[in-house]
Amino acid sequence: MTRTRKAVGHIAFVGAGPGDPGLLTRRAHDAVVDADQVIYDRGLPDTLIEVLKAQAGEDAQFTPAEGAPGDVAKVLLSAARSGLHAVHLVAGDPFGHETVVEAVQAVARTAAHFEVVPGIGQAAGVATYAGVPLPGVRTAGDVDDVTTLDFEALAAALGRGSISLAVDAGDLAAVRDGLLAGGVDGTTPVGVTGDGTGDTQHTTTSSVDSFVAAALGFTGRVVLTLGEGVSERDKLSWWENRPLYGWKVLVPRTKEQAGVMSARLRAYGAIPCEVPTIAVEPPRTPAQMERAIKGLVDGRYAWVVFTSVNAVRAVWEKFGEHGLDARHFGGVKIACIGEATAEAVRAFGIQPELIPAGEQSSEGLLAEFSPHDEILDPVGRVLLPRADIATETLAAGLVERGWEVDDVTAYRTVRAAPPPADIRDAIKSGGFDAVLFTSSSTVRNLVGIAGKPHQRTVVAVIGPKTAETATEFGLRVDVQPPHASVPDLVEALAGYAVELREKLAAMPAKQRRGSKVQGPTALRFR
């Protein structure tokens, strides 16, 4: 008789770090995304939980922790006994919380297999994001109960170095009173940071005597930094001093298309809001594409010119339908209008032969596309799969260079549904600090489904054609990069923000107050 061995479960207590999803260790990330059940502390940022949910398995269950440490331990043990991998996800480091230590002790008294994955403590991590170094002998602690603090010991530690404490905002007054009673000088510099490592992190600096009033309005967990390191913030505050920090930027693209742009915007401190303005649909009649795919296999074409990521996907979907793969591109050369399109081609295992080194546009591609030579190019036909609304510039230019062109509709672009009412209101009322347009169609469609961006919204466009369309719709174009690419567009917007900051900093205070320049950069000086 063969017995089926019961699956063995596993429990992990995982430190999520200070809050920024990028500060999860690789071990912590893997433990969460491979888990069957995740119990998370309610104090963790929603953005962190949403990121992990998106990356975890479809059947993974995420539930907030409830009850005492013993109750959490029982839930974890029940999951493990059922053969599941269970995770308790906590802020900072697991052993930085007495309640988590108690839960670990409860699990350790059983035969269950468990591990503890360390994380960056909130106090130390947020101090770094706030630009406050903790030199010398330092004390950094995540505090759940301020009544357990030895304030005399903290005062002694402050005399030798610096202190960083993560506490609840409601406990700030108790901490102040304890520090003063413990012998800390009331003029000692203090920084208070809210939403540490988050998109809206904000730090106020004052002294032990006044930090409670300075932090009025802060909620949730905050980090106190005390000591000489606070004075270094002017030079070292890198997170809050990024060029686009706090800017709400409208990205009129689908989430799939906006990935690279949104990531770059976040790196500069912006808060991107992705609003689809177009939807991609198959052509009304598939006959053109069917003939084009057959022609590719039969050697009908010398070149395939891709002008968008959507065109690449459309061709590969057709390849998949017919059981074809990259090998059937043998002998066909690939040209791409820009680097993003080239990356999409490379993802299918093919290296493009031509990407414009200069302007990444139809004109830029034509400038580098060789004329047809009957001796060197025995096959003189080019396949141009593209959107139904694409301009004729590229096809006409290729014909002028002696090529025969099969201009094929690979996909249709239709206007997307209007965004929610709050997004439409924000667009029209100036709720966005900037908007980034990557094509003429994004301008037309955004205005069509949501209205014109407010006059105080900074308008950034990817190239001259997009700028012309924006001007036709009555928009003031503020930013246009020298090269038409998404990275250059974001870089140009960041440079524009730095220029604004420098101009405002040079203005007398009265002029700043009267300046028409809007956005977070201006508000910092008001």
Buried (B, 14 or more C-beta within 10 A) or exposed (E): EEEEEEEEBBBBBBBBBBBBBEBBBEBBBBBBBBBBBBBBBEBBBEEBBEBBBEEBEEEBBBEEBEEEBEEBBBBBBEBBBEEBBBBBBBBBBBBBBEBBBBBBEBBEEEEBEBEBBBBBBBBBBBBBBBBBBBEEEBBBBBBBEBEEBEBBEBBBBBEEBBBBBBBBBEBBEBBBEBBBEBEBEEEBBBBBBBBBBBBEBBBBBBBBBBBBEBBEEBEEBBBBBBBBBBEBBEEBBEBBBBBBBBBBBBBBBBEEBBEBBBEBBBBBBBBBBBBBBBEBEBBEEEEBBEEBBEBBBEEBBBBBBBBBBBBBBBBBEBBEEEEBEEEBBEEBBBBBBBBBBBBBBBEBEBEBEBBBEEBBBBBBBBEEBEEBEEEEBEBBBBBBBBBEBBEEBBBBBBBEBEBBBBBBBBBBBEBBEBBEEEBBEBBBEBBBBBBBBBBBBBBBBBBEBBBBBBEBBBBBBBBBBBBBBBBEBEBEBBBBBEBBBBBBBBBBBBEBBBEBBEBBEEBEEEEBEEBEBBBBBBEBBE
